[in-house]
Amino acid sequence: MANGLERESGLTMFSDEELSEMSGVKRVGDYIEVTCGCTSHRYGDAVGRLRVYLNGYLKISCECTPGCQEDKLTPAAFEKHSGRETARKWKNNVWVIVNGEKVPLYKTVLLKYYNQVSKTANGSQNNGQTCHRDEFIRCTKCKKDRRFHLRSKEECRIHHDALADLNWNCADLPYDKITCDDDEERASRRIYRGCTRFATCKGCTSCVCFGCDICRFSDCSCQTCTDFTRNAKI
């Protein structure tokens, strides 16, 4: 059987044959990583690393310059960051290298699980239960806002506990090694909160959750979690 990431169903996420001609393929934990990019007529190619997760989510770590700090961008945010003049068409504008040629994402297998996630978000579960927008918490020492991703139960718990910590600071962020000396995200970047429908969404039924099994915890004694757990049992 071909090597590949295994989905919960036991089926291979991508076979070696599907990825054989792509540049920079790595298999890491619950995602695969490939070289990607986006071309601006003014600034040229912005190169990055695209991660395709088992749950269908796509994230890009930008490498447009040696000092670029943009990480975990959505494809739409990466497209805008690259300076692409005709933005909001990231499936066409973000590319990967296949057999030495730039190939738009929509022509590859990499969107197979992303499209499944999109259908779910716009279908019967489009009630805020399956998607959580990124949130920010301000460091009590440097007063800078730091981004929290809420894509999994673990990430939601990290944000939940940090929100309850009255003395939370940058050094407490477990998955990004940052300090108070690191720059705060630009305001133009903070408007991107991870909505699956619209990159600069200010809150919709896809990215605003009022309580679900992913972001509420039965072992937490706070009022929010206690109320959710009690109501879920009724």
N, C-alpha and C positions, 0 to 999 in steps of 0.2 A: 504493500500500500504506500502511496506517495506520502512523503513527510508533509506536515502542515499543522497549523494551529487547529486544535480541536474545539468545536462548539459544544455547548451543553448537550446537544442531541447525539454527540459522538461523531458527527460528520466533519470531514476536513474543511476548514475555512477556505483555504486556497491550496491547490496542489502545486507541486514543484513545476509542472508543465505550464500552469497559468502564469507563473512568475518568472519563468526561466530567462526571458529576454529583457526583463526590467533591470535597470541599474540601481545598485546600492541596496539590494534586498537584505533585510535582517529580520530574523524571527526572535522576538523578545517577549517572554511572558504571555500576556493576553493580547498582544498586537503584533502586526508586521510593520516594518518600516522600509520606505523606499525613498530614493532621491526624487524631489519634485521641484517645480519652479513656476514662475509667472513672468511674462515678458512685457515690459513697458517700452513703447517706442521712444520715450524720452530718457529713461534710466537704464534700459537694457534688461538683462535677466536678473531676477531675484531668485536665488536658489534656497531650498529648504529641505527638511526631512518630514515626509508625510507618514503619520501613524494611523493605521486602520485597525480599530479595536474589534474584539469579538462581539461587542454589543452594537456595532455598526457606527459608532462615533468616529469622526475624523479630526485629527489635530495636527498642526504643522508647527515645527520648530524652525524659525527663520535663520538663515545663514547668509543674508544678503551682504553683510559686512562682518569683519572679524569681531567687532564689539557689539553686534546687535543682540539685544536682550529679549526680543519678542519670542515668546514660547507658548505652546499650547494654543495657537491661533486656530480659529475656524478657517476653512478654506476661503470663505467670503472675506474674513478679516485679513488674511494673508494677501488676497488679491488686491485689496485696498491699500495695504501696507506697501506692496510692491510698486505702487504708483500707476497701476494699469489704468489707462484712460477710459476704457469701456468696462467699468466695473459692474458688479451684480450679475455676471455671467461666469461664475467661477468654474462650473463644470466644463466650460469651453476653454477658459483662459488659464486655469491651472493645469500643468502638464507633468508627465513623468517621461523618463527616457526608456523607450522600448526599441531594442535593436539599433541603438544609436540615433534614433529619431525622437523628436518631441511629440508626444501623443496626448491629446486632451483627456482628462479623467473620464469623461462620459464614454470614451471609446475603449476603456479598459474594464477589467473585472473588479476593480477596486471599489466601485460604487454599489456592488451587489447587495451588501448588507446595509449600507447607508440608505439605499432606496427602500429597503424593508422597514427600517426605523421611521423614515419619512411617512410611509403609508400608515404605520401604526399611529404616529403623532397626529395625522390629519384624519384618522378614522375613528373607530369606536372608542379609543382610549384618549381622545383629544380633550381631556378634562383636567390637565395639569398633573396627572398622576405619574406620568412616565418621563417628564422632563423638568429639570430645575435650572433656573438661570444662575449665572455666577453671582456671588455676593462679595461685598467688601467689608472689612473690619479695620478700624483705625488703631494703629499701634499707640499704646499709652505712653511710650517714650519719645518717639520721633514724630508722632502725629501724622504719619503717612498712611494712606489707605492701601491695604493689601488684598489682592484678589483670592477668592476661594472658589474652586471648581466643585460643583455638586453633581457629578455624573454617576456616582456610586454611593452605596450605603456608607462605606468607609469614609468617603470624602464629606458626605453630609454630616456624619458624626464628628469629624474634625471641626467643621464649621460650627456645629451645634455647641460643642464644648468650648470652643474659642469665644463664641458669643456670650457664654455664661461667665467667662473669666474676666473679671473687672481689671485685671492687671496684664491682659494679653499684650505681647510685644512680638516684634518681627522674628526673634530667635525661636519662638514657639512654633513657627510654621514648619510642619514636619516634612513636606514633600518638595519644597523649594528652599534651597539653602541661601537665605538672604539675611542681611543685617540692616540695621537702621541707617547705615551709610549708603545702601543701594537706593537708586533713584525710584521715585514713585512713578507709576504708570501715567503717561500723558492723559489729559482729559479727553482728547480725541480717541484714545484707545479704550478708555473706561466705558464708553457707550456701548461697546460690544459685550453682550452678557450671555451669549451662547444660545439664543433662541433658535429653534429649528426651522422657523418660518421666515424670519426677517432679521438680518444681522444687527440692526440698530433698534430692534423692538424695545419699547419701554414697559412692556408687560402685557401678556396675552394669555389665552387659555392653554398655549403650548408650553409656556415657560414660567408661569406662576402657579405654584402648588400650595394648597391650603392644608396639606397634611396627607401623608401616605406612609406605607410601610418602609419606604426608602429613607425618609427624612424624620420619622418619629421612632422613638426607641422605648421598648417596654421596660428596659432596665434603668431608665432615667427617671428621676423623681421630680423633674420640673413640672410646672402646671400644664404646659403645652403638651408634653408627652403623656402625662397622666390622663388628661382629658381625652386625647386621641385614643389611647389604649382602652379607656373605659367605654367610650362610644363605639369602638370597633367590636366590642364584645356584646353589645346590645343587639 
